[in-house]
């Protein structure tokens, strides 16, 4: 009888471990799915009046550094060779000096340095970002700069073209 009870306990423990393992696997998959939802766009901003062209430069001034990473929605892996165009307002609005573009490295990372973006018409300082790669949907979004911040991070997730 003792051996039967021990066997039952062992079966229950095994079943519990399998259930916990399945729950962890499912929640891990769900977390990865949630983490890799494509980034929602935020309108064209100044890009609606100007093409996505910008000089290839990672620095347009000093005062704020934005580090970013571009991932693909299907598996959260980094995307290399993505063109990231950044445009921010200066004290006199949008101008050619407030633009730059970079290309992501093999880890999907980029770095952009410029002055702290100006606030205009009561809007929070921000940097407009256009992301382009031939295998993915184009993304137009923005990064909001926290008051007093001299650095920030952004992760953008791209949806593959069908």
C-alpha positions as CSV (number, residue, x, y, z in Angstrom):
1,X,0.0,0.0,0.0
2,X,2.9,2.4,0.8
3,X,4.5,1.6,-2.5
4,X,1.1,2.3,-4.3
5,X,0.8,5.7,-2.6
6,X,4.4,6.5,-3.4
7,X,3.8,5.6,-7.0
8,X,0.7,7.8,-7.1
9,X,2.6,10.7,-5.6
10,X,5.3,10.3,-8.2
11,X,2.7,10.3,-11.0
12,X,1.1,13.4,-9.6
13,X,4.4,15.1,-9.2
14,X,5.3,14.2,-12.8
15,X,1.9,15.4,-14.1
16,X,2.3,18.6,-12.2
17,X,5.8,19.2,-13.6
18,X,4.6,18.6,-17.1
19,X,1.6,21.0,-16.6
20,X,4.0,23.7,-15.2
21,X,6.4,23.1,-18.2
22,X,3.5,23.5,-20.6
23,X,2.2,26.6,-18.9
24,X,5.7,28.1,-19.0
25,X,6.2,27.2,-22.6
26,X,2.8,28.7,-23.5
27,X,3.3,31.9,-21.5
28,X,6.8,32.2,-23.0
29,X,5.4,31.9,-26.5
30,X,2.7,34.4,-25.7
31,X,5.2,36.8,-24.2
32,X,7.4,36.5,-27.3
33,X,4.3,37.1,-29.5
34,X,3.3,40.1,-27.5
35,X,6.8,41.5,-27.5
36,X,7.1,41.1,-31.3
37,X,3.9,42.9,-32.4
38,X,4.7,45.3,-35.2
39,X,5.2,48.8,-34.0
40,X,2.2,51.0,-34.8
41,X,2.9,54.0,-37.0
42,X,2.3,57.5,-35.9
43,X,1.6,59.5,-39.1
44,X,3.9,61.0,-41.6
45,X,4.9,64.1,-39.6
46,X,7.3,66.2,-41.6
47,X,7.9,63.3,-44.0
48,X,4.5,64.0,-45.7
49,X,6.1,67.1,-47.3
50,X,9.5,65.7,-47.9
51,X,10.9,62.4,-49.2
52,X,12.6,60.0,-46.9
53,X,16.0,61.2,-48.2
54,X,18.4,62.5,-45.6
55,X,22.2,62.7,-45.5
56,X,23.8,59.6,-44.2
57,X,25.0,60.8,-40.8
58,X,24.6,59.6,-37.3
59,X,25.4,62.9,-35.7
60,X,23.7,66.3,-36.2
61,X,24.8,67.9,-33.0
62,X,25.3,67.1,-29.3
63,X,23.0,66.9,-26.3
64,X,20.9,63.8,-26.9
65,X,21.7,60.3,-28.0
66,X,19.1,57.9,-29.2
67,X,20.0,54.2,-29.4
68,X,17.6,51.9,-31.2
69,X,17.1,48.4,-32.4
70,X,15.0,47.0,-35.2
71,X,13.4,43.6,-34.9
72,X,11.2,41.5,-37.2
73,X,7.7,40.6,-36.0
74,X,7.9,36.9,-37.0
75,X,10.5,35.9,-34.5
76,X,11.9,39.0,-32.7
77,X,15.3,38.6,-34.5
78,X,17.3,41.7,-35.4
79,X,17.2,43.1,-38.9
80,X,20.5,44.3,-40.5
81,X,20.7,46.9,-43.2
82,X,17.5,48.8,-42.3
83,X,17.5,52.5,-43.4
84,X,16.5,54.7,-40.4
85,X,15.8,58.3,-41.2
86,X,15.5,60.7,-38.3
87,X,14.2,64.2,-38.3
88,X,13.8,66.6,-35.4
89,X,12.7,70.1,-35.0
90,X,15.2,72.8,-34.0
91,X,14.5,76.2,-32.5
92,X,13.3,77.4,-36.0
93,X,11.2,74.4,-36.8
94,X,12.1,71.6,-39.3
95,X,15.1,72.2,-41.5
96,X,17.7,70.2,-43.4
97,X,20.2,70.4,-40.5
98,X,17.7,68.5,-38.3
99,X,17.9,65.4,-40.4
100,X,20.1,62.4,-40.6
101,X,20.0,58.7,-41.6
102,X,21.7,55.6,-40.4
103,X,21.7,51.9,-41.4
104,X,21.3,49.2,-38.7
105,X,24.2,46.9,-38.0
106,X,24.0,43.1,-38.0
107,X,22.5,43.2,-34.5
108,X,19.7,45.5,-35.8
109,X,21.1,48.4,-33.8
110,X,21.5,52.1,-34.6
111,X,22.7,55.2,-32.8
112,X,21.7,58.8,-33.6
113,X,23.1,61.9,-31.8
114,X,21.8,65.4,-32.0
115,X,20.7,68.4,-29.9
116,X,17.8,67.9,-27.6
117,X,14.8,68.3,-29.9
118,X,12.9,71.6,-29.5
119,X,9.3,71.7,-28.3
120,X,7.0,73.5,-30.6
121,X,3.3,74.5,-30.4
122,X,3.0,72.9,-27.0
123,X,4.1,69.4,-28.2
124,X,6.5,67.3,-26.2
125,X,10.0,67.2,-27.8
126,X,10.3,64.3,-30.2
127,X,12.2,62.8,-33.1
128,X,10.3,61.6,-36.2
129,X,11.6,58.2,-37.5
130,X,11.0,56.6,-40.9
131,X,12.2,53.0,-41.2
132,X,12.6,51.3,-44.6
133,X,13.8,47.9,-45.8
134,X,12.8,46.2,-49.1
135,X,11.5,43.1,-47.2
136,X,9.3,44.9,-44.6
137,X,6.5,47.3,-44.4
138,X,7.6,50.9,-44.1
139,X,7.2,52.4,-40.7
140,X,6.7,56.1,-39.8
141,X,6.7,56.8,-36.1
142,X,8.2,59.1,-33.5
143,X,10.2,58.9,-30.3
144,X,9.1,61.2,-27.4
145,X,12.0,62.7,-25.5
146,X,11.5,62.8,-21.7
147,X,12.0,66.1,-20.1
148,X,15.7,66.6,-19.1
149,X,16.8,63.3,-20.8
150,X,20.1,63.3,-22.6
151,X,19.7,59.8,-23.9
152,X,17.0,57.3,-24.8
153,X,16.3,53.9,-26.3
154,X,13.7,52.6,-28.7
155,X,12.9,49.2,-30.1
156,X,10.9,49.1,-33.3
157,X,9.3,45.9,-34.7
158,X,8.7,45.6,-38.5
159,X,6.1,43.5,-40.2
160,X,7.3,41.5,-43.2
161,X,5.8,42.1,-46.6
162,X,3.3,39.5,-47.7
